[in-house]
Amino acid sequence: MPGVNLPRNFDPEAYKKSARKFSNMLPTRETCNLSDPKEMFLSMLVAPPGMNGGQQAMPAAYNMLLSEHLWECGAMLQCDNCGYIKAPLKVYVPPAANDPHWMTSPGKWKPVSEVSREKQDPMDAALDGLTNQQQAALFQRLLKKHQDGVL
């Protein structure tokens, strides 16, 4: 029996199909279509306060249903009358390579001012995105190339 609070004409397969976009990435403000009610608030449902054990409490398809529900209840990102968009006060920072495990660490929400101060060199950001094992393997390969005179 379907849930009693589901929208009329609810098609679970359509939500699953829409959610495939996020099968290999987390929904972030940059990867979501902010004009689509299903994705408008999706990035805000990643790593909710108190979350432990992963980035999302529910699958992306269900979170898309929640996002659409919030929109239908009057939540908005942009004022329809004047076009004002309130800038976020905090941004999502995915788990770092030195977190216990990237699949079970939810990441963190940090104040925008704190994150902008932390802006890294892209090379450092790429290295920080690797696990310790991947960094060690990369180091060994680069060391071999250096010893072979390629670098």
C-alpha positions, 0 to 999 in steps of 0.5 A, a space after each residue: 500500500 502506498 504512503 498516505 501522504 504521497 502526492 496525487 499521481 506520484 510516480 516513484 520510478 520518475 523520481 528514481 530516474 531523476 535521482 540517477 543524476 546524483 548516483 556518482 556525486 552528492 547534490 550540491 548547490 552547484 550540481 542542482 538545478 535551482 529552478 526545479 522544485 525537485 532539486 531546489 532544496 536537495 543540496 540542503 538535505 545533505 549531511 543534516 545536523 547530527 548526521 552520522 554514517 554517511 552524507 544523506 539520511 535518505 536516498 536522493 529520490 526521496 530527498 527530491 520528493 522532500 525538496 518538492 514538498 518544501 517548494 509546494 509549502 512555500 519555501 523559496 530561494 528567490 522572491 517571485 516579486 523582486 528577484 532577491 536571492 538570499 546568499 547561504 550563510 553556510 556551505 557544505 564541505 565534503 569529507 576530507 581524505 583524512 576523515 575516518 572513511 569518505 563513505 561513512 563521514 557526512 562532511 560538514 556545514 561551515 560558515 561561508 566566511 570560514 570556507 572562503 578563507 580556507 580556499 586552497 590551491 587546486 593541487 592541494 585540494 586534489 591531493 586532499 581528495 585522495 585517501 592516504 593509500 592513494 596519496 602514498 601510491 601517487 608519491 611512489 609513482 612520482 618518485 619512480 618517474 623522478 628517479 627515471 629522469 622523467 620529472 
